[in-house]
Amino acid sequence: FKNVSYRYPKQNIDILKNISIEFRVNEIIAVVGHSGSGKSTLIDLLPRLRTPTKGSIFIDGTDIRKYTLNSLRKKISYSPQSPHIFDGTVKTHILYGNSNLSDNSVYRAAYLSGAEDFINQLPHGFDAAMGDGANKLSGGQKQRLDLTRVLVGKNPILILDEPTSNLDAKSEEMFKRALRKIHKE
């Protein structure tokens, strides 16, 4: 991000003003601020859900405006604060948007996310039917399952929106362990 500003339509002030940040490969960055400070707006600029009022955003030295929306968004995996588990099997949820990937890719992503153990304990494992919302899974299991989904595509940019905000202390620690494993491997 180079001197990036953003102003919502019909507003008089910038929510983001002259932001310059460099994110490096294999670096974990936390964007911290109070509610309404522009964290989500900043994140929305990367996949071009919003366009900066001023400044430019680059990936590997290339201005993101030079990418097609499709090619830009294929570089980014996103996990929302409250994951929505898609109807179908565990495997179909993990492969959502990446249906051409191998079973080995699914198993590797589940291992990295820390979801492998609980998935293997489900009746039918990766072929277990989830149902819309996966009501039988805990919050931590849903979060790790959704992390598996974003990891399977091996996109170079991973965005996690407050991934531990809805978790209890034990689930939060398991999730943090999974992130350390991902970063290491």
C-alpha positions, 0 to 999 in steps of 0.5 A: 500500500503506497500513500493509500487514502479512502473516502466513502461516497458522500462523506467529507473525510477520509476513513484511511489517509496516506496509508503506506504498508509493506507486507512481506512474503511469509510474514504474519501481520495483524491490523489492529484498531478500534471498531470503525477505524478502517480495518475492514475497509483497508482489507477490502481494498486489496481484492478491489472490493473498494477502490482507493481515493488516492494512492496505489496498491501493488503485489510483487511490484505490479499495480493491482489495477493491472490485474483482472479481477479474476486473476487478482482474487485468485491470489487471495484466500479469505476467511471471515470472522464468522465462517459459514459452512456450506451445505454438502460434505466436509470435502465439498466445503473444503474444495469450494472454488477449487474442485479440481484439487486432489484428495492429497491437497485436501488432507494436507490442508486439513493437517495444517489447519489442525482440522484433520483429527476432528474430521477423521472422528466424524462418521464418514470422515471427509465424506460426512454430510455437514448440513447448512451451518454445520450445527454439530460442529463447535465454533473452533471446529468450524473455524479450523474447517474454514481455515482448511478451505482457504489453505487448500488453494495455496493462494499466496495471500491469506486474510483472516478476519478476526479468526479467534474473536468467537472462540473460547480460550481452548479453541483459540489456543488450538487455532493459534497453534494451527497458524504457527504450524502453517507459518512454519511449514 
